[in-house]
């Protein structure tokens, strides 16, 4: 499996549908080819320095979770095996190997489906100010990063640029319908609870996660990525202690470094130093190794 850095794919014979902060998406008719590059973004800006192995982690870990959750809900994954891809895609094996998924094309529901099990991130800021999270009242006296009495579903609207905006479940019902909202809330909470329980057996805490759903011929399914370090917050269970910051398995090293140099969070972003790159890459690989129980393919760690 290729471990070469991929910052931007150039599959000239394939129609590029969209280039996001991390993914390049190609339109193959009734299917899509999702390619997770090694690009990294922070504070809604793509940085100029790639993170080795990052795209492979996102793809392979998503595939792992799509398989584990397939009994709960259907998902859009067709294959990650390059040999099963259309011949036109196989020509670009050097760019696609290990970091690409062939998926069903779906009508994306433009709602971010966030499940929170701990009082972290923006939820903590709102709770301190109002005692609520996305308008949902919580018990008084909870500490920063403390586990919530029950996981909560906190949707947001998807934004083409900038931060997504939190909305209420009632507003989500207005946007996509009451029945669909009810099903998504139920499925999202079940996936979170199951994934949280599994992660604990691997020594990790799944603090929160963001899910995406779509429709194929009217059938609801999971799409995009699933339970990766980019879409989820993982902590080390052995080191967990409420009331303080938690070591995480994502791009926190990059964010912390950017804060330390007082970057104004406007493009152009600075070049990431080699030590921060390596520590961040190692965290992504560690998340894969601990969750899957084996080293990342193509990596010794």
Secondary structure as UniProt FT lines:
FT   TURN            12..13
FT   STRAND          15..19
FT   STRAND          23..27
FT   STRAND          31..36
FT   STRAND          41..42
FT   TURN            43..44
FT   STRAND          45..46
FT   TURN            52..53
FT   HELIX           54..68
FT   TURN            69..72
FT   STRAND          77..79
FT   HELIX           82..84
FT   HELIX           87..90
FT   TURN            91..92
FT   HELIX           93..96
FT   TURN            97..99
FT   STRAND          100..104
FT   STRAND          107..108
FT   STRAND          111..118
FT   HELIX           122..130
FT   STRAND          132..133
FT   TURN            134..135
FT   STRAND          136..137
FT   TURN            140..141
FT   TURN            144..145
FT   STRAND          147..157
FT   STRAND          165..166
FT   HELIX           169..176
FT   HELIX           178..201
FT   TURN            202..203
FT   STRAND          204..216
FT   TURN            217..218
FT   STRAND          219..223
FT   TURN            229..231
FT   STRAND          232..236
FT   HELIX           237..239
FT   TURN            242..243
FT   HELIX           252..260
FT   TURN            261..262
FT   HELIX           274..292
FT   TURN            297..298
//
